[in-house]
Amino acid sequence: MYKAFGIINASRKNAYVEGLQEFRPIGAFSFLGRYRVIDFPISNMSNSNIDRIQIYINSTPRSLVEHLGTGRHYNINSKKGKLQMLFANTVNRNDIYNTDISYYYDNLESIKTMEHEYVVIAPCYMIYTADFSELLQNHIDSKADITLLYHSVDNAKDEYLKCDTLNLNPQKGVKSIEPNRGTSKNKHIFMDTYIMKRNLFMELIEKARATSSMYTLSDIVNGMCVEDNFNIRGIAHKGFFAAITDFTSFVHANKALIDYKAAQELFHEDWPIYTRTNDSSPTQYFDTAQVKNSVVSNGCKIKGTVENSIVGRGVTIEEGAVVKDSLVFSQSYIGKDVHIENVIVDKLANISKVKEIIATPEQPGYVKRHDSI
């Protein structure tokens, strides 16, 4: 039995992607045309030999539950491994009591039944790869009570404004967890990833619940940072990192990976990102097709122009159509001579009557799921 089990929190209180999140949580979002956002934390755990994983879900669970299925496509050990979906009693997105602590408290018995000594907690709104087995060993060797993962950035004045940051001392000890208020460009963005002993985690759940019904796990850990009897340390993450906290950050996270060099920082030959497979034919490119600097999934029919865009499975783009700087989700239809630019087209949408939808990179447009325009 491995030393740690995993927890993935499939929601975040102050992260909301307008439009898309009406139909599914962030973890169920299509990403790069092929994956779902939740595939990345689960794959990190599976590749790190963590095969007992709890996923906490609150609202609009159907799409996520369908994608996760039995979890067999994540290469989780079929005999002793398990992907367990747990549901919170609070489902209102705007409810002040809708916190990660409330989810864990509602399912405390499920945490108590785990026999592993340690727990690795990862978020569902961040895209990155990390070897949790190495991080766990680092945590054990350092004799820290809690280890937190962070990513150093130089654009925090304009980006990651809904994320928290770590205030570190020279020895990488965590002095505090603070919101990113955009006051400085250089920050250590907290990746909402924790490593600690299971018993300590349960103590923190009880303590946070007794302190305030609005407390989050980061709130109670932040309070421990000033206590001399706790050793809370930060570990730096290297490689590709993105946080999906709003509509624009979701678009930027996808489009950043059109760059092959950026994609190489996330995708590694010895570190597969597992997802639910979808058997379909290869994409067909007709004589009139022009595709430039884009990611196109299988099963598509491309007759028009695609530039700087990501196209999901089974999309049809007719002759004369132009798709530029956009994300087109699976099974959508872009009609003849239609021009879309800086737009997210949700799955099963049909754009054929309106010939032009153009938005700006700062405020991308959105066509709803199943919508006909």
C-alpha positions in Angstrom: 0.0 0.0 0.0 1.4 3.4 -1.0 2.0 6.0 1.8 -0.5 8.6 0.6 -4.0 8.9 -0.8 -5.2 11.8 -3.0 -7.9 14.4 -2.7 -9.0 16.5 -5.6 -11.3 19.4 -4.9 -13.4 19.9 -8.1 -14.6 23.4 -7.2 -13.2 26.7 -5.9 -15.2 29.4 -4.2 -13.8 32.5 -5.9 -13.3 30.9 -9.4 -16.1 31.2 -11.9 -16.1 31.0 -15.6 -19.2 32.8 -16.9 -21.3 30.7 -19.3 -19.3 27.5 -19.4 -19.8 26.8 -15.7 -23.6 26.9 -16.0 -23.3 23.4 -17.5 -20.4 21.8 -15.6 -17.7 22.5 -13.0 -14.3 23.7 -14.1 -12.9 20.1 -13.8 -15.2 19.0 -16.6 -14.2 21.8 -19.0 -12.8 20.7 -22.4 -9.1 21.5 -22.6 -6.9 21.6 -25.6 -9.7 19.9 -27.7 -9.1 16.4 -26.2 -8.8 16.5 -22.4 -10.8 17.7 -19.5 -9.2 19.9 -16.8 -9.6 17.2 -14.2 -7.4 14.8 -16.2 -4.3 16.6 -15.2 -4.5 16.3 -11.4 -5.7 12.7 -11.6 -2.9 11.8 -14.1 -0.4 13.4 -11.8 -1.6 11.2 -8.9 -1.8 8.0 -11.1 1.7 8.5 -12.5 2.9 9.1 -8.9 1.5 5.7 -7.8 -1.4 7.2 -5.9 -4.3 5.0 -6.7 -6.8 5.8 -4.0 -8.3 9.2 -5.0 -11.2 11.1 -3.6 -12.9 13.7 -5.8 -15.1 16.3 -4.1 -17.9 17.6 -6.2 -20.6 20.1 -5.4 -22.8 21.5 -8.2 -23.7 20.4 -11.8 -21.9 17.1 -11.4 -23.4 15.2 -14.4 -20.7 16.0 -17.0 -17.9 15.3 -14.6 -19.3 12.1 -13.3 -19.9 10.8 -16.9 -16.3 11.6 -17.8 -14.8 10.0 -14.8 -16.8 6.8 -15.0 -15.1 4.0 -13.2 -11.7 5.7 -13.4 -10.1 2.7 -15.3 -8.9 5.0 -18.1 -6.6 6.7 -15.6 -4.5 3.6 -15.2 -5.6 3.2 -11.6 -4.8 -0.3 -10.2 -8.0 -2.3 -10.8 -7.6 -4.5 -7.6 -6.6 -2.1 -4.9 -7.1 1.3 -6.5 -10.3 3.3 -6.4 -11.6 6.6 -7.7 -14.2 7.8 -5.3 -16.6 10.7 -6.0 -18.0 12.5 -2.9 -20.7 15.1 -2.9 -21.2 18.2 -0.7 -24.5 19.1 0.9 -24.0 22.7 -0.1 -24.8 23.3 -3.8 -25.4 27.1 -4.1 -22.4 28.7 -5.8 -22.9 32.0 -3.9 -23.5 30.5 -0.5 -21.0 31.9 2.0 -20.7 28.5 3.6 -19.7 26.8 0.4 -16.1 26.1 1.3 -13.7 23.2 0.8 -13.8 22.6 4.6 -17.5 22.1 4.4 -17.1 19.5 1.7 -14.4 17.6 3.8 -16.5 17.9 6.9 -19.6 16.5 5.2 -17.5 13.5 4.2 -15.2 13.1 7.2 -16.1 9.5 7.7 -14.7 8.7 4.2 -11.4 10.3 5.1 -11.2 8.4 8.4 -11.6 5.1 6.6 -8.4 5.7 4.6 -5.5 3.7 6.0 -2.7 5.8 4.4 -0.5 7.9 6.6 -0.3 10.9 4.3 -2.7 12.8 2.1 -1.9 14.8 -1.1 -4.5 17.5 -1.9 -4.6 19.1 -5.3 -7.0 21.6 -7.0 -9.1 21.0 -10.1 -8.8 24.5 -11.6 -5.0 24.5 -12.2 -3.1 22.9 -15.1 0.4 21.5 -14.3 2.4 18.3 -14.0 4.1 17.3 -10.8 5.6 14.1 -9.4 3.8 13.8 -6.1 6.0 10.8 -5.0 9.0 13.1 -5.1 7.2 15.9 -3.3 6.0 13.4 -0.7 9.6 12.2 -0.1 10.8 15.7 0.1 8.1 16.5 2.7 9.1 13.4 4.8 12.8 14.2 4.6 12.3 17.9 5.6 10.2 16.8 8.6 7.7 19.5 7.8 4.2 19.4 9.2 2.7 20.7 5.9 4.3 21.2 2.5 2.7 23.7 0.0 3.5 23.8 -3.7 4.0 27.2 -5.4 4.9 28.6 -8.8 7.0 31.8 -9.1 5.7 34.3 -11.7 6.7 37.7 -12.9 3.3 38.8 -14.1 1.2 38.7 -10.9 0.3 42.4 -11.3 -2.0 41.6 -14.2 -2.6 37.8 -13.9 -3.5 35.3 -11.2 -5.6 38.0 -9.4 -8.0 35.4 -8.0 -5.2 33.2 -6.7 -3.4 33.2 -3.3 0.3 33.8 -2.9 2.9 32.4 -0.4 5.0 34.8 1.6 8.3 32.8 2.2 11.3 33.3 4.4 14.9 32.7 3.0 14.7 29.0 4.1 11.4 28.5 2.1 9.4 28.5 5.3 5.8 29.8 4.7 5.2 33.0 6.7 1.7 33.5 5.4 -0.8 32.8 2.7 -2.1 36.0 1.2 -4.5 37.0 -1.7 -2.8 38.3 -4.8 -3.8 42.0 -4.8 -1.9 42.9 -7.9 0.6 45.1 -6.1 3.7 43.4 -7.4 4.7 41.5 -10.6 6.9 39.0 -8.8 4.9 36.6 -6.6 4.9 33.0 -5.5 1.5 31.8 -6.6 0.1 29.1 -4.2 -1.0 26.1 -6.2 -3.6 25.0 -3.7 -1.6 21.8 -3.3 -0.9 20.4 0.2 1.0 17.4 1.6 0.5 16.5 5.2 -0.3 13.5 7.5 -3.9 12.3 7.3 -4.4 12.7 11.1 -3.3 16.4 10.9 -5.6 17.0 8.0 -8.6 15.7 10.0 -7.6 17.8 13.0 -7.5 20.9 10.7 -11.0 20.1 9.4 -12.4 20.0 12.9 -10.5 23.1 14.0 -11.5 25.1 11.0 -15.1 24.1 11.4 -15.1 25.1 15.1 -13.4 28.4 14.3 -15.7 29.6 11.6 -18.2 28.2 9.2 -16.7 30.3 6.4 -13.1 29.0 7.0 -11.3 27.3 4.1 -8.3 25.0 4.4 -5.9 27.8 3.4 -7.4 30.0 6.1 -6.7 27.5 8.9 -3.2 26.7 7.5 -2.4 30.4 7.3 -3.3 30.7 10.9 -0.8 28.0 11.7 2.1 29.8 9.9 2.6 32.2 12.8 2.7 29.4 15.4 6.2 28.4 16.4 5.3 24.7 16.9 4.4 24.1 13.2 6.8 23.7 10.3 5.1 24.7 7.1 7.3 24.7 4.0 7.0 25.7 0.4 8.3 23.7 -2.6 8.8 25.5 -6.0 7.2 24.0 -9.1 8.9 24.2 -12.5 7.3 23.8 -15.9 4.0 24.9 -17.5 1.4 26.3 -15.1 -2.0 27.9 -15.6 -4.8 28.8 -13.2 -8.4 28.8 -14.6 -10.3 31.3 -12.5 -12.4 33.2 -15.0 -13.3 33.2 -18.7 -10.2 35.0 -20.0 -7.8 32.8 -18.0 -9.4 29.7 -19.5 -8.9 31.0 -23.0 -5.3 32.0 -22.3 -4.5 28.6 -20.7 -5.7 26.8 -23.9 -4.1 29.1 -26.4 -0.7 29.1 -24.6 -0.3 25.4 -25.4 -0.6 26.0 -29.2 3.0 27.0 -28.8 5.0 23.7 -29.2 7.7 24.8 -26.7 5.1 25.6 -24.0 3.4 22.2 -24.7 6.7 20.4 -24.2 6.8 21.8 -20.6 3.5 20.1 -19.8 3.4 16.9 -21.9 6.2 14.4 -21.4 6.7 11.1 -23.0 7.2 9.3 -19.6 4.3 11.2 -17.9 1.1 10.5 -19.9 -2.0 12.6 -19.4 -4.9 10.1 -19.3 -8.4 10.8 -20.5 -11.5 9.1 -21.6 -11.0 7.8 -25.1 -13.3 8.5 -27.9 -13.0 6.3 -30.9 -13.5 8.2 -34.2 -12.0 8.6 -37.6 -9.1 10.9 -38.4 -9.9 14.5 -39.3 -10.6 15.0 -43.0 -9.0 18.1 -44.6 -10.6 19.1 -47.9 -8.9 20.9 -50.8 -10.3 24.3 -49.6 -9.0 23.9 -46.0 -6.3 26.1 -44.7 -5.0 25.4 -41.2 -2.3 27.4 -39.5 -0.8 27.2 -35.9 -3.8 25.3 -34.5 -4.7 22.2 -32.6 -7.3 20.1 -34.3 -8.8 17.0 -32.7 -9.9 13.8 -34.5 -13.2 13.2 -36.3 -13.4 16.8 -37.8 -14.3 17.9 -41.3 -12.3 21.0 -42.2 -13.2 22.8 -45.4 -12.5 26.4 -44.3 -9.7 28.4 -42.6 -8.5 27.7 -39.0 -5.8 30.0 -37.5 -4.4 30.2 -34.0 -7.3 28.1 -32.7 -8.2 24.9 -30.9 -10.9 22.6 -32.5 -12.5 19.8 -30.5 -13.6 16.4 -31.7 -16.2 16.0 -34.5 -16.4 19.7 -35.5 -17.4 20.6 -39.0 -16.0 23.9 -40.5 -17.6 24.5 -43.9 -16.0 26.1 -47.0 -15.3 29.8 -46.8 -15.6 29.8 -42.9 -12.9 31.4 -40.9 -12.1 30.4 -37.4 -9.4 32.6 -35.8 -8.1 32.9 -32.3 -11.0 30.8 -31.0 -11.9 27.6 -29.1 -14.5 25.4 -30.8 -15.8 22.5 -28.6 -16.8 19.1 -29.8 -19.6 18.4 -32.3 -20.1 22.0 -33.2 -20.9 23.3 -36.7 -19.5 26.4 -38.3 -21.4 27.1 -41.5 -20.4 28.4 -44.9 -18.7 31.8 -45.0 -19.1 32.3 -41.2 -16.3 34.3 -39.6 -15.6 33.9 -35.8 -12.7 35.5 -34.0 -11.8 35.4 -30.3 -14.8 33.3 -29.5 -15.5 30.1 -27.4 -18.1 28.0 -29.2 -19.5 25.5 -26.7 -20.2 21.9 -27.7 -23.1 21.1 -30.1 -23.5 24.7 -31.1 -24.5 25.6 -34.7 -23.4 28.9 -36.3 -24.7 29.3 -39.8 -27.2 32.1 -40.0 -25.1 34.9 -38.5 -22.0 35.3 -40.7 -19.7 37.2 -38.3 -19.0 37.0 -34.6 -15.9 39.0 -33.6 -14.8 39.8 -30.0 -11.6 41.0 -28.5 -8.7 39.1 -26.8 -9.5 41.0 -23.6 -13.2 40.1 -23.7 -13.7 36.9 -25.7 -17.1 36.0 -26.9 -19.1 32.9 -26.0 -21.7 30.9 -27.9 -23.8 28.7 -25.6 -23.9 24.9 -25.6 -26.6 23.6 -28.1 -27.2 27.1 -29.3 -28.2 27.9 -32.9 -27.2 31.2 -34.4 
